[in-house]
Amino acid sequence: MDNAVGPILRMCDEVELVAAAIEDDNPDKEIEVIDRGSYVRIHASDHLRVTAESLKRHLGDQFEIRSLEAMMSAFSGRIQTSSDSVEWSLGRRGTASTAATR
């Protein structure tokens, strides 16, 4: 996949539910979920987003979006987090100044 961006999650019981939430929030994207045993790569070309609403729908109302960060061992691209979404992209979107790379 060209220009792949997205999270790399430690293997845990919630990985499939996080992948389902990401797929819900990106219906127009081809998303690849690759199981590597101890971790799972979830990525798409250029831009990927997941919302707190989708995560809560799949993981329960108690799930906090900040918990997603603890599940990530790494990510591809730039990441931008807010209280209601996490986005991965190749570069900054809009006027975001908090994007960071790893």
C-alpha positions as CSV (number, residue, x, y, z in Angstrom):
1,M,0.0,0.0,0.0
2,D,1.4,3.4,-1.0
3,N,1.6,6.2,1.7
4,A,0.3,3.9,4.5
5,V,-0.6,5.6,7.7
6,G,-2.2,4.4,10.9
7,P,-1.7,2.7,14.3
8,I,0.3,-0.3,15.2
9,L,-1.5,-1.8,18.2
10,R,-0.1,-4.2,20.8
11,M,-2.1,-7.5,20.7
12,C,-5.0,-7.4,23.1
13,D,-8.6,-8.5,23.3
14,E,-9.8,-5.1,22.0
15,V,-7.8,-5.0,18.8
16,E,-10.6,-6.3,16.5
17,L,-13.0,-3.8,18.1
18,V,-10.7,-0.9,17.5
19,A,-10.2,-2.1,13.8
20,A,-14.1,-2.1,13.5
21,A,-14.3,1.4,14.8
22,I,-11.7,2.6,12.4
23,E,-13.5,0.9,9.5
24,D,-16.8,2.6,10.6
25,D,-15.1,6.0,10.5
26,N,-13.4,5.5,7.1
27,P,-16.1,3.9,4.9
28,D,-14.5,5.3,1.7
29,K,-11.0,3.9,2.5
30,E,-9.4,0.6,1.8
31,I,-8.1,-0.4,5.2
32,E,-5.6,-3.2,5.8
33,V,-5.5,-5.0,9.1
34,I,-2.3,-7.1,9.3
35,D,-1.9,-9.5,12.3
36,R,1.8,-9.9,13.1
37,G,1.3,-12.0,16.2
38,S,2.4,-9.7,19.0
39,Y,1.0,-6.6,17.2
40,V,-1.5,-5.5,14.6
41,R,-1.0,-2.9,11.9
42,I,-4.1,-1.0,10.8
43,H,-3.4,1.3,7.9
44,A,-4.8,3.1,4.8
45,S,-3.3,5.4,2.2
46,D,-2.7,9.1,3.1
47,H,-5.2,9.6,6.0
48,L,-7.0,7.6,8.6
49,R,-9.3,8.7,11.5
50,V,-11.1,7.2,14.5
51,T,-13.6,9.0,16.7
52,A,-14.4,8.6,20.4
53,E,-18.0,7.9,19.4
54,S,-17.1,4.9,17.2
55,L,-14.7,3.6,19.8
56,K,-17.4,3.8,22.5
57,R,-19.9,2.1,20.3
58,H,-17.6,-0.8,19.8
59,L,-15.7,-0.9,23.1
60,G,-18.4,0.4,25.5
61,D,-19.3,3.8,27.0
62,Q,-16.4,3.5,29.6
63,F,-13.7,3.5,26.9
64,E,-11.7,6.8,26.8
65,I,-10.0,7.8,23.6
66,R,-6.8,8.4,25.5
67,S,-6.8,4.6,26.2
68,L,-6.1,4.1,22.5
69,E,-2.7,5.7,22.9
70,A,-1.8,3.1,25.6
71,M,-2.6,0.4,23.1
72,M,-0.4,1.8,20.3
73,S,3.2,0.6,20.3
74,A,3.9,2.9,17.3
75,F,2.2,4.4,14.3
76,S,2.9,5.4,10.7
77,G,2.6,9.0,9.6
78,R,1.8,12.0,11.6
79,I,-0.7,11.8,14.5
80,Q,-3.1,14.4,15.7
81,T,-5.1,13.7,18.8
82,S,-8.1,15.6,20.3
83,S,-10.7,14.7,22.9
84,D,-13.0,13.3,20.2
85,S,-10.7,11.8,17.6
86,V,-7.3,10.5,16.5
87,E,-6.1,11.1,13.0
88,W,-3.0,9.8,11.2
89,S,-1.9,11.5,8.0
90,L,1.2,12.1,5.8
91,G,1.2,15.8,6.8
92,R,-0.6,18.4,8.7
93,R,-4.3,18.8,8.0
94,G,-5.8,22.3,8.3
95,T,-4.2,24.5,10.9
96,A,-3.2,21.7,13.3
97,S,0.0,22.5,15.1
98,T,0.1,19.6,17.5
99,A,0.9,16.9,14.9
100,A,3.9,14.8,15.8
101,T,5.9,12.0,14.3
102,R,7.6,9.1,15.8
